Amino acid sequence: MRLKQGFRLFGHQRTKSSGEASAMITTKMSMLQHVCSVPLTRAIRPRPFTVSGAATAVTPSRNLTVSFPSSSSSLRTPHVDPRVLLGMSEQDLQQLAVDFGQQRYRGKQLHHLIYKRKAKEIQDFSHLPQAFRNDLMEAGWTIGRSPIYHTVTAADGTVKLLIKLEDNRLIETVGIPVEDEKGSMRLTACVSSQVGCPLRCSFCATGKGGYSRNLRRHEIIEQVYDPRLCEQVLAIEDIFKRRVTNVVFMGMGEPMLNLKSVLDAHRCLNKDVQIGQRMITISTVGVPNTIKKLASHKLQSTLAVSLHAPNQELREMIVPSAKSYPLDAIMKDCRDYFVETSRRVSFEYALLAGVNDSVEQAVELAELLHEWGRNYHVNLIPFNPIEGSEYRRPYKKAVLAFAGALESRKVTVSIRQTRGLDASAACGQLRNNFQKNPLLTESDSEQSQSNVAVAC
């Protein structure tokens, strides 16, 4: 039944008795509710979209206290745009096709065109009837793609992108190609989950750039496989003849403060884009109660907890939000996570010269981990320098000594290879060069004869 046919249910009918009329109205209302399912109803009655205020520039302090936003805060951005196709499952797309009066197999075709053919526009759906394409566009549906605003390519092949969202805000995503000892190529996408970050870790550039809102499901997914990323970033997949193999939620933002969108994007990346769960990592600095929620989903993906300190006092200085989530509570939740999922937890530890990189602190970290179990892995990350930061990158000798102290105490450890130093690849660096407030609109750009981001 086509959409317009659904409205004919309210057309003039022959006169009936009051009882027959009442029954007829009830039946027709039921039929209309079936025809106009939730996605379609929202499509034909688009609601105004409100964007939270401009992100505020923040200068983190070591003594800064950061509390976790309440459930009524501005973080509660709707996690799904009801008229965006990207992120919908095959079953969802089949139902959408039925809602538009099409056969269910048209939904399978939609799924193939979006996730296999990677069509950019609805008009590119050449396998679908023109009338169906027109109906989708007239109802306000889009695939859900955002343009590339800026790209930077490092000498080591790392590519960093700024993506311009519908509300003119910028987010970062990074493509990291790595060749292992056997010559196999791994292509990792480091994706953002928020526009900025409200937690303001003292060493992180993202917090210095302020916070705006959560990303929606499709805004996360498009960072991974949008074909235009490949076109405008030296054709990453074409050059390496590889698709994205790994996804890490380690870009801008705190994934656990946007868990609904992150989990929806995770499902789509796994089921629709077909990236294995074990190839996906979700990172967090620690948000109370969210590790338990994540554990309940029993994902086979890696949980990476940003620890950065072996004790509570030092951690509060580096990560202000740690005051709301004590170290012992985090370690207990990580232990419970392993029991629930049988998946080893990885601890991220950013090494800051003269702050948390001594051998004594490595010994203290090993003791902390052994106190809470042995199914842990430590990933050491030498600090990536950012403009205006008080922190320094440790010398290689100090990094190796720290790692050696952990290994000698039977802690599994790795040292992250630094990538993209010449591409501002640390979280938030590139975005801060271009935007802390919304970009100029086209009309504003014409007035100011400028097409660059608004400066603070």
C-alpha positions as a LaTeX table, in Angstrom:
\begin{tabular}{lrrr}
\hline
Residue & $x$ (\AA) & $y$ (\AA) & $z$ (\AA) \\
\hline
Met1 & 0.00 & 0.00 & 0.00 \\
Arg2 & 1.56 & 3.31 & $-1.00$ \\
Leu3 & 1.75 & 6.12 & 1.55 \\
Lys4 & $-0.91$ & 8.21 & $-0.16$ \\
Gln5 & $-3.23$ & 5.21 & $-0.24$ \\
Gly6 & $-3.04$ & 5.08 & 3.53 \\
Phe7 & $-4.64$ & 8.49 & 3.77 \\
Arg8 & $-7.53$ & 7.42 & 1.55 \\
Leu9 & $-8.78$ & 5.43 & 4.52 \\
Phe10 & $-10.25$ & 8.70 & 5.73 \\
Gly11 & $-12.12$ & 9.34 & 2.44 \\
His12 & $-15.90$ & 9.62 & 2.15 \\
Gln13 & $-17.78$ & 6.36 & 2.59 \\
Arg14 & $-21.42$ & 5.42 & 2.24 \\
Thr15 & $-23.65$ & 6.13 & 5.24 \\
Lys16 & $-23.63$ & 3.42 & 7.91 \\
Ser17 & $-25.26$ & 2.97 & 11.26 \\
Ser18 & $-23.55$ & 4.50 & 14.28 \\
Gly19 & $-22.35$ & 1.08 & 15.46 \\
Glu20 & $-20.96$ & 0.19 & 12.04 \\
Ala21 & $-19.34$ & 3.61 & 11.72 \\
Ser22 & $-17.66$ & 3.28 & 15.11 \\
Ala23 & $-16.29$ & $-0.16$ & 14.25 \\
Met24 & $-15.19$ & 1.06 & 10.84 \\
Ile25 & $-13.31$ & 4.04 & 12.31 \\
Thr26 & $-11.55$ & 1.82 & 14.86 \\
Thr27 & $-10.49$ & $-0.61$ & 12.13 \\
Lys28 & $-9.26$ & 2.16 & 9.86 \\
Met29 & $-7.29$ & 3.82 & 12.63 \\
Ser30 & $-5.62$ & 0.49 & 13.34 \\
Met31 & $-4.79$ & 0.07 & 9.65 \\
Leu32 & $-3.38$ & 3.58 & 9.45 \\
Gln33 & $-1.19$ & 2.99 & 12.48 \\
His34 & 0.15 & $-0.09$ & 10.74 \\
Val35 & 0.81 & 1.81 & 7.53 \\
Cys36 & 2.40 & 4.76 & 9.28 \\
Ser37 & 4.91 & 2.98 & 11.49 \\
Val38 & 7.14 & 4.98 & 13.81 \\
Pro39 & 9.90 & 5.76 & 11.27 \\
Leu40 & 7.45 & 6.83 & 8.60 \\
Thr41 & 5.25 & 8.80 & 10.95 \\
Arg42 & 8.28 & 10.74 & 12.07 \\
Ala43 & 9.31 & 11.17 & 8.46 \\
Ile44 & 6.07 & 12.80 & 7.38 \\
Arg45 & 5.91 & 14.91 & 10.52 \\
Pro46 & 9.50 & 16.13 & 10.93 \\
Arg47 & 10.15 & 17.78 & 14.26 \\
Pro48 & 12.31 & 20.83 & 14.73 \\
Phe49 & 15.91 & 19.98 & 15.57 \\
Thr50 & 17.48 & 21.89 & 18.40 \\
Val51 & 21.23 & 22.07 & 18.87 \\
Ser52 & 22.77 & 22.84 & 22.22 \\
Gly53 & 24.69 & 26.04 & 22.61 \\
Ala54 & 28.16 & 26.65 & 21.32 \\
Ala55 & 30.97 & 24.67 & 22.87 \\
Thr56 & 32.83 & 26.57 & 25.51 \\
Ala57 & 36.59 & 26.81 & 25.49 \\
Val58 & 37.95 & 25.11 & 28.59 \\
Thr59 & 41.38 & 25.37 & 30.14 \\
Pro60 & 41.71 & 22.30 & 32.39 \\
Ser61 & 43.51 & 22.63 & 35.66 \\
Arg62 & 45.14 & 19.98 & 37.78 \\
Asn63 & 42.83 & 20.98 & 40.59 \\
Leu64 & 39.71 & 21.08 & 38.44 \\
Thr65 & 36.70 & 19.17 & 39.75 \\
Val66 & 34.55 & 17.59 & 37.08 \\
Ser67 & 31.33 & 15.82 & 37.96 \\
Phe68 & 29.52 & 13.47 & 35.64 \\
Pro69 & 26.55 & 15.09 & 33.87 \\
Ser70 & 23.13 & 14.19 & 35.15 \\
Ser71 & 20.63 & 12.33 & 33.01 \\
Ser72 & 18.76 & 15.57 & 32.37 \\
Ser73 & 21.83 & 17.34 & 31.01 \\
Ser74 & 22.55 & 18.40 & 27.45 \\
Leu75 & 24.28 & 15.08 & 26.88 \\
Arg76 & 20.88 & 13.56 & 26.18 \\
Thr77 & 20.94 & 14.24 & 22.46 \\
Pro78 & 18.56 & 11.89 & 20.60 \\
His79 & 20.83 & 9.02 & 19.59 \\
Val80 & 19.08 & 8.33 & 16.28 \\
Asp81 & 17.90 & 10.70 & 13.56 \\
Pro82 & 14.54 & 9.14 & 12.63 \\
Arg83 & 14.99 & 9.92 & 8.92 \\
Val84 & 18.53 & 8.60 & 8.34 \\
Leu85 & 19.06 & 5.24 & 6.63 \\
Leu86 & 22.68 & 4.69 & 7.71 \\
Gly87 & 22.70 & 2.59 & 10.86 \\
Met88 & 19.41 & 0.81 & 10.18 \\
Ser89 & 19.50 & $-2.99$ & 10.16 \\
Glu90 & 18.26 & $-5.13$ & 7.28 \\
Gln91 & 15.11 & $-5.90$ & 9.26 \\
Asp92 & 14.51 & $-2.17$ & 9.88 \\
Leu93 & 14.96 & $-1.42$ & 6.18 \\
Gln94 & 12.58 & $-4.19$ & 5.21 \\
Gln95 & 9.95 & $-2.72$ & 7.50 \\
Leu96 & 10.59 & 0.73 & 6.05 \\
Ala97 & 10.01 & $-0.63$ & 2.54 \\
Val98 & 6.73 & $-2.18$ & 3.65 \\
Asp99 & 5.69 & 1.11 & 5.28 \\
Phe100 & 6.16 & 2.78 & 1.90 \\
Gly101 & 4.00 & 0.19 & 0.16 \\
Gln102 & 6.93 & $-1.81$ & $-1.26$ \\
Gln103 & 7.74 & $-5.50$ & $-1.06$ \\
Arg104 & 10.04 & $-6.58$ & 1.79 \\
Tyr105 & 12.83 & $-7.53$ & $-0.60$ \\
Arg106 & 13.21 & $-3.85$ & $-1.42$ \\
Gly107 & 14.53 & $-3.46$ & 2.13 \\
Lys108 & 17.21 & $-6.05$ & 1.38 \\
Gln109 & 18.14 & $-4.06$ & $-1.69$ \\
Leu110 & 18.39 & $-0.92$ & 0.43 \\
His111 & 20.70 & $-2.75$ & 2.84 \\
His112 & 22.95 & $-3.88$ & $-0.02$ \\
Leu113 & 23.07 & $-0.42$ & $-1.58$ \\
Ile114 & 23.95 & 1.26 & 1.73 \\
Tyr115 & 26.47 & $-1.17$ & 3.18 \\
Lys116 & 27.92 & $-2.96$ & 0.14 \\
Arg117 & 27.62 & $-0.51$ & $-2.73$ \\
Lys118 & 28.06 & 2.41 & $-0.31$ \\
Ala119 & 25.74 & 4.68 & $-2.26$ \\
Lys120 & 26.08 & 8.36 & $-1.42$ \\
Glu121 & 22.63 & 9.65 & $-2.30$ \\
Ile122 & 19.15 & 8.13 & $-2.48$ \\
Gln123 & 19.08 & 8.93 & $-6.20$ \\
Asp124 & 22.05 & 6.56 & $-6.53$ \\
Phe125 & 19.74 & 3.66 & $-5.60$ \\
Ser126 & 19.44 & 2.70 & $-9.26$ \\
His127 & 18.10 & $-0.76$ & $-8.43$ \\
Leu128 & 15.02 & 0.73 & $-6.77$ \\
Pro129 & 11.93 & 2.08 & $-8.54$ \\
Gln130 & 12.11 & 5.82 & $-9.16$ \\
Ala131 & 8.74 & 6.25 & $-7.40$ \\
Phe132 & 10.13 & 4.63 & $-4.23$ \\
Arg133 & 13.21 & 6.85 & $-4.33$ \\
Asn134 & 11.02 & 9.92 & $-4.78$ \\
Asp135 & 8.78 & 8.88 & $-1.88$ \\
Leu136 & 11.80 & 8.48 & 0.40 \\
Met137 & 13.17 & 11.89 & $-0.49$ \\
Glu138 & 9.80 & 13.63 & $-0.28$ \\
Ala139 & 9.35 & 12.17 & 3.22 \\
Gly140 & 12.69 & 13.69 & 4.26 \\
Trp141 & 14.84 & 10.54 & 4.31 \\
Thr142 & 18.57 & 10.74 & 3.66 \\
Ile143 & 21.42 & 8.25 & 3.71 \\
Gly144 & 23.14 & 10.30 & 6.40 \\
Arg145 & 26.52 & 11.38 & 5.10 \\
Ser146 & 28.58 & 14.35 & 6.20 \\
Pro147 & 31.16 & 16.21 & 4.08 \\
Ile148 & 34.90 & 16.18 & 4.75 \\
Tyr149 & 36.00 & 19.61 & 5.97 \\
His150 & 39.74 & 19.08 & 6.16 \\
Thr151 & 42.31 & 16.29 & 5.88 \\
Val152 & 45.90 & 15.92 & 7.02 \\
Thr153 & 48.21 & 13.09 & 6.02 \\
Ala154 & 51.30 & 12.26 & 8.09 \\
Ala155 & 54.57 & 10.96 & 6.72 \\
Asp156 & 53.88 & 7.54 & 8.28 \\
Gly157 & 50.62 & 7.18 & 6.34 \\
Thr158 & 48.29 & 8.15 & 9.18 \\
Val159 & 45.39 & 10.24 & 7.91 \\
Lys160 & 43.32 & 12.55 & 10.08 \\
Leu161 & 39.95 & 13.91 & 8.98 \\
Leu162 & 37.71 & 16.69 & 10.15 \\
Ile163 & 34.09 & 15.85 & 9.33 \\
Lys164 & 31.54 & 18.67 & 9.19 \\
Leu165 & 28.23 & 17.66 & 10.77 \\
Glu166 & 24.75 & 18.87 & 9.89 \\
Asp167 & 24.89 & 21.54 & 12.60 \\
Asn168 & 28.29 & 22.79 & 11.32 \\
Arg169 & 30.28 & 21.27 & 14.16 \\
Leu170 & 33.51 & 19.38 & 13.52 \\
Ile171 & 34.58 & 15.94 & 14.67 \\
Glu172 & 37.79 & 14.01 & 14.14 \\
Thr173 & 38.46 & 10.54 & 12.85 \\
Val174 & 41.82 & 8.93 & 12.15 \\
Gly175 & 42.85 & 6.21 & 9.70 \\
Ile176 & 45.93 & 4.29 & 10.82 \\
Pro177 & 47.52 & 1.79 & 8.42 \\
Val178 & 49.94 & $-0.65$ & 10.07 \\
Glu179 & 51.95 & $-3.42$ & 8.45 \\
Asp180 & 52.93 & $-6.29$ & 10.77 \\
Glu181 & 56.08 & $-8.42$ & 10.68 \\
Lys182 & 54.45 & $-10.88$ & 8.27 \\
Gly183 & 53.59 & $-8.14$ & 5.80 \\
Ser184 & 49.87 & $-8.17$ & 6.54 \\
Met185 & 48.16 & $-4.80$ & 6.55 \\
Arg186 & 45.82 & $-3.68$ & 9.32 \\
Leu187 & 43.75 & $-0.55$ & 8.82 \\
Thr188 & 42.37 & 0.93 & 12.05 \\
Ala189 & 39.70 & 3.62 & 12.26 \\
Cys190 & 39.83 & 5.69 & 15.45 \\
Val191 & 36.36 & 7.20 & 15.82 \\
Ser192 & 34.76 & 9.90 & 17.94 \\
Ser193 & 31.63 & 9.45 & 20.03 \\
Gln194 & 30.95 & 13.07 & 21.03 \\
Val195 & 31.54 & 16.56 & 19.71 \\
Gly196 & 34.26 & 17.48 & 22.18 \\
Cys197 & 34.34 & 15.99 & 25.68 \\
Pro198 & 32.96 & 17.22 & 29.02 \\
Leu199 & 35.43 & 15.33 & 31.25 \\
Arg200 & 38.47 & 17.58 & 30.67 \\
Cys201 & 41.36 & 15.21 & 31.32 \\
Ser202 & 44.30 & 17.53 & 31.93 \\
Phe203 & 46.53 & 16.14 & 29.17 \\
Cys204 & 43.86 & 15.83 & 26.47 \\
Ala205 & 43.40 & 18.36 & 23.66 \\
Thr206 & 39.75 & 17.43 & 23.17 \\
Gly207 & 38.75 & 18.76 & 26.61 \\
Lys208 & 40.52 & 22.03 & 25.88 \\
Gly209 & 38.29 & 22.49 & 22.84 \\
Gly210 & 35.06 & 22.36 & 24.85 \\
Tyr211 & 32.01 & 20.11 & 24.55 \\
Ser212 & 28.86 & 20.40 & 22.45 \\
Arg213 & 26.79 & 17.20 & 22.19 \\
Asn214 & 26.65 & 13.44 & 21.71 \\
Leu215 & 27.03 & 11.99 & 18.24 \\
Arg216 & 24.11 & 10.12 & 16.73 \\
Arg217 & 24.42 & 6.55 & 15.56 \\
His218 & 24.99 & 7.36 & 11.89 \\
Glu219 & 27.51 & 10.07 & 12.72 \\
Ile220 & 29.67 & 7.42 & 14.36 \\
Ile221 & 29.23 & 4.81 & 11.63 \\
Glu222 & 30.02 & 7.17 & 8.77 \\
Gln223 & 33.48 & 7.81 & 10.21 \\
Val224 & 34.43 & 4.21 & 9.49 \\
Tyr225 & 33.33 & 3.45 & 5.99 \\
Asp226 & 31.96 & 6.50 & 4.20 \\
Pro227 & 33.35 & 6.05 & 0.66 \\
Arg228 & 34.23 & 9.72 & 0.49 \\
Leu229 & 36.69 & 9.18 & 3.31 \\
Cys230 & 38.54 & 6.91 & 0.94 \\
Glu231 & 38.22 & 9.29 & $-1.98$ \\
Gln232 & 39.48 & 12.35 & $-0.16$ \\
Val233 & 42.13 & 10.70 & 2.01 \\
Leu234 & 44.46 & 9.45 & $-0.69$ \\
Ala235 & 42.06 & 6.59 & $-1.36$ \\
Ile236 & 43.07 & 4.65 & 1.77 \\
Glu237 & 41.24 & 1.46 & 0.88 \\
Asp238 & 42.28 & 1.67 & $-2.77$ \\
Ile239 & 45.94 & 2.29 & $-1.96$ \\
Phe240 & 46.22 & $-0.49$ & 0.59 \\
Lys241 & 43.69 & $-2.78$ & $-1.11$ \\
Arg242 & 42.20 & $-3.34$ & 2.32 \\
Arg243 & 38.99 & $-2.44$ & 4.04 \\
Val244 & 38.91 & $-1.16$ & 7.61 \\
Thr245 & 39.86 & $-4.10$ & 9.83 \\
Asn246 & 39.77 & $-2.54$ & 13.30 \\
Val247 & 37.70 & 0.15 & 15.00 \\
Val248 & 38.64 & 1.86 & 18.26 \\
Phe249 & 36.30 & 4.24 & 20.09 \\
Met250 & 39.25 & 6.37 & 21.21 \\
Gly251 & 38.59 & 9.60 & 19.36 \\
Met252 & 36.87 & 12.69 & 20.70 \\
Gly253 & 34.50 & 12.21 & 23.61 \\
Glu254 & 33.70 & 9.70 & 26.36 \\
Pro255 & 31.93 & 6.70 & 24.78 \\
Met256 & 30.25 & 5.68 & 28.04 \\
Leu257 & 28.43 & 9.03 & 28.17 \\
Asn258 & 26.90 & 8.15 & 24.81 \\
Leu259 & 26.50 & 4.42 & 25.36 \\
Lys260 & 23.22 & 4.01 & 23.46 \\
Ser261 & 24.63 & 5.45 & 20.23 \\
Val262 & 27.93 & 3.62 & 20.70 \\
Leu263 & 26.19 & 0.26 & 21.15 \\
Asp264 & 23.92 & 0.89 & 18.16 \\
Ala265 & 26.94 & 1.83 & 16.05 \\
His266 & 28.79 & $-1.25$ & 17.35 \\
Arg267 & 25.91 & $-3.47$ & 16.22 \\
Cys268 & 25.88 & $-1.90$ & 12.78 \\
Leu269 & 29.66 & $-2.08$ & 12.34 \\
Asn270 & 29.58 & $-5.73$ & 13.35 \\
Lys271 & 26.43 & $-6.97$ & 11.62 \\
Asp272 & 26.08 & $-4.67$ & 8.62 \\
Val273 & 29.61 & $-3.44$ & 7.87 \\
Gln274 & 30.89 & $-6.86$ & 9.00 \\
Ile275 & 33.79 & $-5.94$ & 11.24 \\
Gly276 & 34.36 & $-8.65$ & 13.83 \\
Gln277 & 33.47 & $-7.83$ & 17.44 \\
Arg278 & 36.99 & $-8.76$ & 18.56 \\
Met279 & 38.31 & $-6.13$ & 16.16 \\
Ile280 & 36.41 & $-3.37$ & 18.00 \\
Thr281 & 37.62 & $-1.61$ & 21.15 \\
Ile282 & 35.53 & 0.65 & 23.39 \\
Ser283 & 37.55 & 3.01 & 25.56 \\
Thr284 & 36.51 & 4.86 & 28.72 \\
Val285 & 38.08 & 7.01 & 31.38 \\
Gly286 & 35.49 & 5.57 & 33.75 \\
Val287 & 31.86 & 6.60 & 34.24 \\
Pro288 & 30.04 & 5.14 & 37.29 \\
Asn289 & 27.73 & 2.18 & 36.56 \\
Thr290 & 28.44 & 2.10 & 32.81 \\
Ile291 & 31.02 & $-0.71$ & 32.84 \\
Lys292 & 28.37 & $-2.90$ & 34.46 \\
Lys293 & 25.89 & $-1.91$ & 31.75 \\
Leu294 & 28.39 & $-2.71$ & 29.03 \\
Ala295 & 29.17 & $-6.08$ & 30.63 \\
Ser296 & 25.49 & $-7.02$ & 30.53 \\
His297 & 25.63 & $-6.96$ & 26.71 \\
Lys298 & 28.36 & $-9.64$ & 26.78 \\
Leu299 & 30.18 & $-8.21$ & 23.78 \\
Gln300 & 33.32 & $-9.91$ & 22.53 \\
Ser301 & 34.95 & $-6.53$ & 21.99 \\
Thr302 & 37.78 & $-5.13$ & 24.10 \\
Leu303 & 37.13 & $-2.76$ & 26.98 \\
Ala304 & 40.00 & $-0.27$ & 27.37 \\
Val305 & 40.03 & 1.72 & 30.61 \\
Ser306 & 42.11 & 4.91 & 30.70 \\
Leu307 & 43.89 & 4.59 & 34.04 \\
His308 & 46.92 & 6.93 & 33.74 \\
Ala309 & 47.92 & 6.63 & 37.41 \\
Pro310 & 48.64 & 3.89 & 39.99 \\
Asn311 & 46.84 & 5.63 & 42.88 \\
Gln312 & 43.77 & 7.75 & 43.51 \\
Glu313 & 45.55 & 11.00 & 44.45 \\
Leu314 & 47.60 & 11.17 & 41.27 \\
Arg315 & 44.69 & 10.04 & 39.13 \\
Glu316 & 42.50 & 12.89 & 40.42 \\
Met317 & 45.21 & 15.34 & 39.38 \\
Ile318 & 45.40 & 13.93 & 35.84 \\
Val319 & 41.73 & 12.96 & 35.43 \\
Pro320 & 39.48 & 15.39 & 37.36 \\
Ser321 & 36.39 & 13.17 & 36.98 \\
Ala322 & 38.18 & 10.46 & 38.99 \\
Lys323 & 36.91 & 12.16 & 42.15 \\
Ser324 & 33.45 & 10.84 & 41.27 \\
Tyr325 & 34.65 & 7.32 & 40.50 \\
Pro326 & 37.38 & 6.11 & 42.92 \\
Leu327 & 40.10 & 3.80 & 41.67 \\
Asp328 & 38.98 & 0.88 & 43.82 \\
Ala329 & 35.46 & 1.14 & 42.37 \\
Ile330 & 36.82 & 1.10 & 38.82 \\
Met331 & 39.04 & $-1.91$ & 39.54 \\
Lys332 & 36.13 & $-3.81$ & 41.08 \\
Asp333 & 33.95 & $-3.10$ & 38.04 \\
Cys334 & 36.78 & $-4.25$ & 35.74 \\
Arg335 & 37.15 & $-7.47$ & 37.69 \\
Asp336 & 33.40 & $-8.05$ & 37.48 \\
Tyr337 & 33.51 & $-7.25$ & 33.76 \\
Phe338 & 35.99 & $-10.07$ & 33.19 \\
Val339 & 33.86 & $-12.48$ & 35.23 \\
Glu340 & 30.76 & $-11.51$ & 33.23 \\
Thr341 & 32.30 & $-11.54$ & 29.74 \\
Ser342 & 35.50 & $-13.63$ & 30.00 \\
Arg343 & 37.18 & $-10.77$ & 28.11 \\
Arg344 & 40.46 & $-9.37$ & 29.39 \\
Val345 & 40.41 & $-5.65$ & 30.24 \\
Ser346 & 43.09 & $-3.42$ & 28.75 \\
Phe347 & 44.35 & $-0.45$ & 30.76 \\
Glu348 & 45.50 & 2.64 & 28.85 \\
Tyr349 & 48.32 & 4.49 & 30.61 \\
Ala350 & 49.49 & 7.81 & 29.13 \\
Leu351 & 53.11 & 8.34 & 30.21 \\
Leu352 & 53.76 & 11.95 & 31.26 \\
Ala353 & 57.40 & 12.86 & 31.87 \\
Gly354 & 58.13 & 13.41 & 35.55 \\
Val355 & 54.49 & 12.90 & 36.53 \\
Asn356 & 53.56 & 9.22 & 36.30 \\
Asp357 & 56.46 & 7.54 & 34.48 \\
Ser358 & 58.86 & 6.48 & 37.25 \\
Val359 & 59.88 & 2.88 & 37.92 \\
Glu360 & 58.44 & 3.22 & 41.42 \\
Gln361 & 55.07 & 4.13 & 39.95 \\
Ala362 & 55.31 & 1.13 & 37.61 \\
Val363 & 55.83 & $-1.12$ & 40.64 \\
Glu364 & 52.83 & 0.49 & 42.35 \\
Leu365 & 50.73 & $-0.08$ & 39.23 \\
Ala366 & 51.72 & $-3.76$ & 39.11 \\
Glu367 & 50.73 & $-4.18$ & 42.76 \\
Leu368 & 47.36 & $-2.56$ & 42.09 \\
Leu369 & 46.64 & $-4.88$ & 39.17 \\
His370 & 47.66 & $-8.02$ & 41.06 \\
Glu371 & 45.43 & $-6.99$ & 43.94 \\
Trp372 & 42.40 & $-7.13$ & 41.63 \\
Gly373 & 43.29 & $-10.11$ & 39.46 \\
Arg374 & 45.67 & $-11.13$ & 36.69 \\
Asn375 & 43.60 & $-10.94$ & 33.54 \\
Tyr376 & 44.74 & $-7.48$ & 32.56 \\
His377 & 46.87 & $-5.87$ & 29.89 \\
Val378 & 48.60 & $-2.48$ & 30.10 \\
Asn379 & 49.00 & $-0.34$ & 26.99 \\
Leu380 & 51.61 & 2.37 & 27.54 \\
Ile381 & 51.08 & 5.54 & 25.52 \\
Pro382 & 53.95 & 8.06 & 25.44 \\
Phe383 & 52.35 & 11.50 & 25.64 \\
Asn384 & 51.62 & 13.11 & 22.27 \\
Pro385 & 52.60 & 16.78 & 22.76 \\
Ile386 & 49.85 & 19.37 & 22.35 \\
Glu387 & 50.10 & 23.14 & 22.17 \\
Gly388 & 49.85 & 24.89 & 25.51 \\
Ser389 & 50.18 & 21.74 & 27.61 \\
Glu390 & 52.28 & 21.67 & 30.77 \\
Tyr391 & 53.12 & 18.01 & 30.17 \\
Arg392 & 56.11 & 16.63 & 28.28 \\
Arg393 & 56.73 & 13.45 & 26.34 \\
Pro394 & 58.99 & 11.02 & 28.28 \\
Tyr395 & 62.30 & 9.86 & 26.90 \\
Lys396 & 62.40 & 6.43 & 25.31 \\
Lys397 & 64.67 & 5.20 & 28.11 \\
Ala398 & 62.02 & 6.05 & 30.72 \\
Val399 & 59.29 & 4.34 & 28.68 \\
Leu400 & 61.32 & 1.14 & 28.37 \\
Ala401 & 62.20 & 1.19 & 32.08 \\
Phe402 & 58.52 & 1.53 & 33.01 \\
Ala403 & 57.56 & $-1.32$ & 30.71 \\
Gly404 & 60.40 & $-3.48$ & 32.03 \\
Ala405 & 59.29 & $-2.96$ & 35.64 \\
Leu406 & 55.79 & $-4.18$ & 34.73 \\
Glu407 & 57.03 & $-7.18$ & 32.75 \\
Ser408 & 59.35 & $-8.26$ & 35.56 \\
Arg409 & 56.27 & $-8.44$ & 37.79 \\
Lys410 & 54.37 & $-10.57$ & 35.29 \\
Val411 & 52.11 & $-7.83$ & 33.93 \\
Thr412 & 51.38 & $-8.09$ & 30.21 \\
Val413 & 52.41 & $-4.79$ & 28.64 \\
Ser414 & 52.72 & $-3.18$ & 25.22 \\
Ile415 & 53.96 & 0.22 & 24.08 \\
Arg416 & 51.76 & 2.00 & 21.59 \\
Gln417 & 53.62 & 3.05 & 18.50 \\
Thr418 & 53.33 & 6.81 & 18.12 \\
Arg419 & 51.61 & 7.66 & 14.86 \\
Gly420 & 50.73 & 10.90 & 13.11 \\
Leu421 & 52.80 & 13.34 & 15.17 \\
Asp422 & 53.00 & 15.62 & 12.13 \\
Ala423 & 49.24 & 15.32 & 11.54 \\
Ser424 & 48.09 & 16.52 & 14.98 \\
Ala425 & 46.81 & 12.99 & 15.60 \\
Ala426 & 46.31 & 13.31 & 19.34 \\
Cys427 & 42.60 & 13.56 & 20.19 \\
Gly428 & 41.25 & 17.05 & 19.62 \\
Gln429 & 44.40 & 18.67 & 18.28 \\
Leu430 & 43.32 & 19.19 & 14.69 \\
Arg431 & 39.77 & 20.14 & 15.58 \\
Asn432 & 41.04 & 22.81 & 17.98 \\
Asn433 & 43.00 & 24.38 & 15.14 \\
Phe434 & 39.76 & 24.97 & 13.26 \\
Gln435 & 36.84 & 25.21 & 15.67 \\
Lys436 & 35.69 & 25.76 & 19.18 \\
Asn437 & 32.40 & 27.41 & 18.18 \\
Pro438 & 30.06 & 26.44 & 15.30 \\
Leu439 & 31.28 & 27.04 & 11.78 \\
Leu440 & 29.97 & 30.00 & 9.88 \\
Thr441 & 26.79 & 29.32 & 7.92 \\
Glu442 & 26.85 & 29.95 & 4.19 \\
Ser443 & 25.02 & 33.24 & 4.60 \\
Asp444 & 27.44 & 34.34 & 7.31 \\
Ser445 & 30.34 & 33.26 & 5.12 \\
Glu446 & 29.10 & 35.43 & 2.27 \\
Gln447 & 28.79 & 38.43 & 4.58 \\
Ser448 & 32.28 & 37.97 & 6.02 \\
Gln449 & 33.76 & 36.68 & 2.76 \\
Ser450 & 35.20 & 33.81 & 4.77 \\
Asn451 & 34.73 & 30.06 & 4.71 \\
Val452 & 36.72 & 29.15 & 7.79 \\
Ala453 & 35.66 & 28.13 & 11.28 \\
Val454 & 34.73 & 30.69 & 13.90 \\
Ala455 & 37.61 & 31.53 & 16.20 \\
Cys456 & 37.11 & 31.71 & 19.94 \\
\hline
\end{tabular}
